[in-house]
Structure formats: C-alpha cells, structure tokens
Amino acid sequence: MKTALITGGNKGIGLETTRYFLEHEYEVIVLARDFSTFPLADHTGITMVEYDLSNIKGIPDLIAELDPIDVLINNAGIMYSLPYNDYPEEKVHHLMTLNLEAPVRLMQEIGEQMAKSGGGRIVNNASIAGQIGHPDVWYGMSKAALINATKSFSKIFGPAGVLINAVAPSPAETDMLEVIPEARREAFKQNVITGRFATAKEVAETIGWLGTASPEYINGVCIDINNGAFPR
Ligand SMILES: NC(=O)c1ccc[n+]([C@@H]2O[C@H](COP(=O)([O-])OP(=O)(O)OC[C@H]3O[C@@H](n4cnc5c(N)ncnc54)[C@H](OP(=O)(O)O)[C@@H]3O)[C@@H](O)[C@H]2O)c1
C-alpha cells in the first residue's frame, strides 16, 4: 500500500484531499497543528502528526521518523489579507515560512528520498494569487515563488522519476474565504464563468489526480483551477 503525506490534511481543501487518497486506498499521514475537529481521526488508514510547520529546523528529523512517502501534498498555508503598508514584520516572516519555506524544505527532503527509491509524486497547493497581482502582497509573492519552486525541483528530481506539479485555485469554499473582504468575494464571483466559488472537493480531485494518476509528461507545471477567471 502506498503512503501519502498531506500537510493541512485535517481541514478545508486538505481534508477533501485526505478523503481522496483514502478512497484510492492510500495510507494517509496528515500533518497539522490541531486535530480537535478532524472528522477522520478514527479512520484506520490515517496517521495524525501534530506539528507546526513554522518549525523549519525540525523538518529533517520529522521526516526521518515517518514511513517512506510515495506522495507529498504540500497543502498547508495561511493568508492574512493585510494591506502592504500595515503588515507586521512577524506576520511577513510567519507567512513566508509557512507558505514557502516549509513546502520547499519538505520537497527537498522527501524529493531526495523519492529520487533515491525510484520515484514519487509531489503536488504543491499554490493559488491564483501567485499569478495575478494580489492585494495581500506577501501571500501572492509566497504562492508565485511556490510555483517557481515547483518548476525548479521538477528539474532537479524529475530525471529520477519524481513528478512535481502545482495547482493554482481561485477562491474555494473553506475557512480561508473568511479573511477575504466581502466586496472582493462578490467581485470574484462575477469574474468566473459559473458565478460561484470552487468547492474544496473540486480542488482536491485535481490535486489527487496529479498525486496518483496524471501522465508522466505532466511535470513541472501549474494547473489553473479558476473557472475562466484568469484565462491564459
Ligand atoms: N480557499 C481558497 O480560496 C484557496 C485558494 C487558493 C489556494 N488555497 C490554498 O489552499 C491551501 C489550503 O487552504 P484552505 O483554503 O483549505 O484553508 P484552511 O481551511 O484554512 O486550511 C489551512 C490548513 O493549513 C494548516 N496549517 C495552518 N498553519 C499551519 C502550521 N503552522 N503548521 C501546520 N499546518 C498548518 C491548517 O491546519 P491547523 O490549523 O490544524 O494547523 C489547515 O489544515 C492553502 O495553501 C491555501 O493558500 C486556498
């Protein structure tokens, strides 16, 4: 049986992604800080790892303790929705650590393992915010850099059989929506083809496909999940 590690697999898009991998008969290691509301805690296919990903230094030891990982889903992330000129330094640091440095460190550690063992798959949950100028400038920059890291690491580990891709969802129905101002949420709905936000499940199914079944030739790319909001 294969093993998937899903960061933030306890809530929102991550929780739906956990369900996807369980349905596809994977063992799922869910990494997050708070499992008090996790509905799958009793599932036999789940291992819960309570860990704060802002602890970058602890990542190598953490990975060394886990079973070999076949699929890594870098999903955990935060958004503050603060204006560029009123953004406390510690929040800049925390956001960039969690949204960028942590997934890159995980990609580095686990990608090396995968390359040595003959292959694997990594999917990074970026955002449309990384493709457009985003009002939370640090959030947008963190996601743009994650898309770039996806390309870089696919070139590093891809020749050894590791597929590394990203997704760029537009707003999806999760707790994260609560930090987006109402006016911007409405404007977004008017800017998409079907006038609604993505469901977490729609995003998870795309992540799941990239993590299990997409062809080998899809590597180093970022798939838009934006309902025509940002046509390219
Ligand atoms: N919802 C959207 O509109 C949207 C659109 C595009 C991209 N995304 C991206 O999708 C990903 C998931 O977001 P979501 O919408 O599902 O939001 P969410 O429901 O707020 O989930 C965020 C997840 O990240 C985990 N997390 C936060 N801080 C953490 C930390 N320090 N250490 C470990 N885990 C941490 C949370 O678990 P704990 O709180 O238990 O630690 C939670 O599982 C994010 O990367 C986000 O940027 C979301």
The ligand as an SDF file (V2000), in Angstrom:
LIG
                    3D

 48 52  0  0  0  0  0  0  0  0999 V2000
   -9.5820   28.5410    0.0000 N   0  0  0  0  0  0  0  0  0  0  0  0
   -9.1150   29.2340   -1.0230 C   0  0  0  0  0  0  0  0  0  0  0  0
   -9.7810   30.1370   -1.5280 O   0  0  0  0  0  0  0  0  0  0  0  0
   -7.7600   28.9230   -1.6150 C   0  0  0  0  0  0  0  0  0  0  0  0
   -7.5000   29.3380   -2.9180 C   0  0  0  0  0  0  0  0  0  0  0  0
   -6.2400   29.0660   -3.4630 C   0  0  0  0  0  0  0  0  0  0  0  0
   -5.2920   28.3860   -2.7160 C   0  0  0  0  0  0  0  0  0  0  0  0
   -5.5850   27.9920   -1.4420 N   0  0  0  0  0  0  0  0  0  0  0  0
   -4.5370   27.2920   -0.6970 C   0  0  0  0  0  0  0  0  0  0  0  0
   -5.0360   26.0370   -0.2650 O   0  0  0  0  0  0  0  0  0  0  0  0
   -4.3420   25.6190    0.9050 C   0  0  0  0  0  0  0  0  0  0  0  0
   -5.3620   25.1170    1.9300 C   0  0  0  0  0  0  0  0  0  0  0  0
   -6.1740   26.2130    2.3070 O   0  0  0  0  0  0  0  0  0  0  0  0
   -7.6940   26.0680    2.7290 P   0  0  0  0  0  0  0  0  0  0  0  0
   -8.4670   27.0020    1.8990 O   0  0  0  0  0  0  0  0  0  0  0  0
   -8.1030   24.6550    2.8070 O   0  0  0  0  0  0  0  0  0  0  0  0
   -7.6160   26.7730    4.1600 O   0  0  0  0  0  0  0  0  0  0  0  0
   -7.8700   26.2610    5.6460 P   0  0  0  0  0  0  0  0  0  0  0  0
   -9.1750   25.5300    5.7070 O   0  0  0  0  0  0  0  0  0  0  0  0
   -7.6540   27.4830    6.4670 O   0  0  0  0  0  0  0  0  0  0  0  0
   -6.6950   25.2020    5.8720 O   0  0  0  0  0  0  0  0  0  0  0  0
   -5.3830   25.5790    6.1430 C   0  0  0  0  0  0  0  0  0  0  0  0
   -4.6390   24.3280    6.5870 C   0  0  0  0  0  0  0  0  0  0  0  0
   -3.2770   24.6460    6.8870 O   0  0  0  0  0  0  0  0  0  0  0  0
   -2.9510   24.0950    8.1650 C   0  0  0  0  0  0  0  0  0  0  0  0
   -1.9600   24.9460    8.8250 N   0  0  0  0  0  0  0  0  0  0  0  0
   -2.0440   26.2800    9.0260 C   0  0  0  0  0  0  0  0  0  0  0  0
   -0.9600   26.7110    9.7130 N   0  0  0  0  0  0  0  0  0  0  0  0
   -0.1900   25.6030    9.9340 C   0  0  0  0  0  0  0  0  0  0  0  0
    1.0430   25.3970   10.6040 C   0  0  0  0  0  0  0  0  0  0  0  0
    1.7140   26.4130   11.1900 N   0  0  0  0  0  0  0  0  0  0  0  0
    1.5580   24.1470   10.6570 N   0  0  0  0  0  0  0  0  0  0  0  0
    0.9040   23.1050   10.0740 C   0  0  0  0  0  0  0  0  0  0  0  0
   -0.2820   23.2550    9.4210 N   0  0  0  0  0  0  0  0  0  0  0  0
   -0.8140   24.4860    9.3710 C   0  0  0  0  0  0  0  0  0  0  0  0
   -4.2720   24.1050    8.9190 C   0  0  0  0  0  0  0  0  0  0  0  0
   -4.2800   23.1440    9.9780 O   0  0  0  0  0  0  0  0  0  0  0  0
   -4.1040   23.5820   11.5480 P   0  0  0  0  0  0  0  0  0  0  0  0
   -4.7650   24.9110   11.6870 O   0  0  0  0  0  0  0  0  0  0  0  0
   -4.7620   22.4840   12.3180 O   0  0  0  0  0  0  0  0  0  0  0  0
   -2.6200   23.6220   11.7590 O   0  0  0  0  0  0  0  0  0  0  0  0
   -5.2580   23.7330    7.8400 C   0  0  0  0  0  0  0  0  0  0  0  0
   -5.3300   22.3420    7.6910 O   0  0  0  0  0  0  0  0  0  0  0  0
   -3.5160   26.8170    1.3650 C   0  0  0  0  0  0  0  0  0  0  0  0
   -2.1640   26.6480    0.9960 O   0  0  0  0  0  0  0  0  0  0  0  0
   -4.1270   27.9760    0.5950 C   0  0  0  0  0  0  0  0  0  0  0  0
   -3.2060   29.0240    0.3780 O   0  0  0  0  0  0  0  0  0  0  0  0
   -6.7960   28.2340   -0.8720 C   0  0  0  0  0  0  0  0  0  0  0  0
  1  2  1  0
  2  3  2  0
  2  4  1  0
  4  5  1  0
  4 48  2  0
  5  6  2  0
  6  7  1  0
  7  8  2  0
  8  9  1  0
  8 48  1  0
  9 10  1  0
  9 46  1  0
 10 11  1  0
 11 12  1  0
 11 44  1  0
 12 13  1  0
 13 14  1  0
 14 15  2  0
 14 16  1  0
 14 17  1  0
 17 18  1  0
 18 19  2  0
 18 20  1  0
 18 21  1  0
 21 22  1  0
 22 23  1  0
 23 24  1  0
 23 42  1  0
 24 25  1  0
 25 26  1  0
 25 36  1  0
 26 27  1  0
 26 35  1  0
 27 28  2  0
 28 29  1  0
 29 30  1  0
 29 35  2  0
 30 31  1  0
 30 32  2  0
 32 33  1  0
 33 34  2  0
 34 35  1  0
 36 37  1  0
 36 42  1  0
 37 38  1  0
 38 39  2  0
 38 40  1  0
 38 41  1  0
 42 43  1  0
 44 45  1  0
 44 46  1  0
 46 47  1  0
M  CHG  2   8   1  16  -1
M  END
$$$$
